[in-house]
Amino acid sequence: MRCTEEYKTILGSYMLREEANHWWKNARQRLGAGGMVITWEMFKREFW
């Protein structure tokens, strides 16, 4: 794909952001976060 270095950076950061957003939505469903606050301890136990 031919594009400028600046555009590569913009596109790359967009792709990473969307991937992270998708991952977080799935993680919240797994944790059962229906309005529940996810603490740092819960996060570490699940993902560390």
C-alpha positions as CSV (number, residue, x, y, z in Angstrom):
1,M,0.0,0.0,0.0
2,R,1.5,3.3,-1.1
3,C,1.0,6.2,1.4
4,T,2.9,8.8,3.2
5,E,4.7,8.1,6.5
6,E,2.3,10.4,8.3
7,Y,-0.7,8.5,6.9
8,K,0.8,5.2,7.9
9,T,1.1,6.5,11.5
10,I,-2.5,7.7,11.5
11,L,-3.8,4.5,10.0
12,G,-1.7,2.3,12.3
13,S,-2.9,4.1,15.4
14,Y,-6.5,3.9,14.3
15,M,-6.2,0.1,13.7
16,L,-4.6,-0.4,17.2
17,R,-7.3,1.7,18.9
18,E,-10.1,-0.2,17.2
19,E,-8.5,-3.5,18.1
20,A,-8.1,-2.5,21.7
21,N,-11.7,-1.2,21.9
22,H,-13.0,-4.6,20.5
23,W,-10.8,-6.5,23.1
24,W,-12.0,-4.3,26.0
25,K,-15.7,-4.8,25.1
26,N,-15.2,-8.6,25.0
27,A,-13.3,-8.5,28.3
28,R,-16.0,-6.5,30.0
29,Q,-18.6,-9.1,28.9
30,R,-16.5,-11.9,30.2
31,L,-16.1,-10.1,33.6
32,G,-19.8,-9.5,33.8
33,A,-19.5,-5.8,34.1
34,G,-23.1,-4.9,33.7
35,G,-22.7,-1.5,35.5
36,M,-20.2,-3.0,37.9
37,V,-16.9,-1.2,38.6
38,I,-13.9,-3.3,37.5
39,T,-11.2,-2.8,40.1
40,W,-7.5,-2.9,39.4
41,E,-7.3,-6.1,41.4
42,M,-10.0,-7.7,39.2
43,F,-8.2,-6.6,36.1
44,K,-4.8,-7.9,37.3
45,R,-6.4,-11.3,38.3
46,E,-8.0,-11.7,34.9
47,F,-5.2,-10.4,32.6
48,W,-1.8,-10.5,34.5
